[in-house]
Amino acid sequence: MTRTSFALTALLTTACLAVPAAEPPAKRPMIFAHRGLAKHAPENTLANFRACLDLQLGIELDVRRAKDGTLVCIHDATVDRTTTGKGKVADFTLAELQKLDAGSRFDPSFKDERIPSMDEVFALVAKHPRTTSLIAVDLKEANTEADVVKLARKHGVLDRLVFIGLAITQAEVRQQLRKADAKVHVARLVGEKDDLAEALKDADADWLYVRHLPSREDLAKARTAGKKLLISGPKVMGLESDAWKQANDLGFDAILTDFPLELAAVLRGKPKD
């Protein structure tokens, strides 16, 4: 067992108790863990994602392109905040990026955790076929759409992805994703109530990325249009148990939050102390 596996053992042992027991997905929204279990393990790393998948949590992750064209998983445009290196992601090859330590800044027990390639991430996801977890793919850069879809098809995980990031605001990105594969799942932003009508007519988006708690009437309209609903933003990203319960009661398909374990406990009806 690796050092990072040891570091997550206690988390997995206790946190499993907080995750909702298996039951039909329609009864509870999928939980997307923002950048993975970012409060318990270094964000956007394989150690982090492995824990999420073991706990059957959905994952939100970020995609950028390295200097050699490789797609890598990192949020920022630079490596400064999360690794021991300095500089723009786009100025490093994959080999150079993976020489950087992406774990010890979070905690010494994660020393030598690396920035993963998306090929490695999708390979990991493919090893967990039993899980119901979905992956929210935040595209940070344009012109990555076709390559991400190609990699996902290679590993047989395309149907487990929902594309967000640039896709939620840029029609061209949604169109490029659908051009790459007509069956790809893509979200469109519904920031305010007034955005709903146009979003419902968007044939290139089968998910709505909602930043507010809509009325039951508006949710019914979305369902009639065949859209699934993901809520994110200030209403649910923090420790917002009341908003989480409202989103659950309204029938959202997914909630994206920085506190996935606490959300899991609330949905189970057993808030953590």
C-alpha angles and dihedrals in degrees: 000000000000125000091254090051089054090048091056098043095091092045093051093046094054102028094056086070089060098051115094116261115251114279136139108310093231090069095062133026120248111255116229110200107216107239085345122281088339094168092055105035137016110289122254095012132126092243089056095046092046089058091049092051092047088053091045092240122148116243132223111201140169131238130205135158124248124218093267092051096259116142111236136184113243133120105214127064087234133047093225101101102043105030142044090253136081131220143055120317088228090061094060130073117225090258090053093047091051092056088066122091108239096176115049095070087063094044134331090241088070095054113150096020105147140217101260127223115235087244088062092045094052091045088056092048090050090056089063102060093147094065124093090212119135124205121226105208112206107203106209096179135041122240093041095096101094094043094051091049091048092052092047091052090048090059096037095241103111094109089057094058130091114190118222133148110072089004094070094060107024119071091195091059091050090049092049091051092051090045089055091051127352091212096057117124112237132178130214125202121253100183097165137014091259091061093063101083095057093042092054090058094051107112091189094062124066093170130058118216101210126193098185139047104261128204121267087247092058092047089052089053090052092050091049089053090053095248127145119216132229120181121206139149133071094328094067111009095087131047094302106150095164092052091045090054092048091051089049092048091048090055104247114177094219144008123206114208146155089229106055097155093051090047090050090054092050092050088051090052094245110102114202118246 
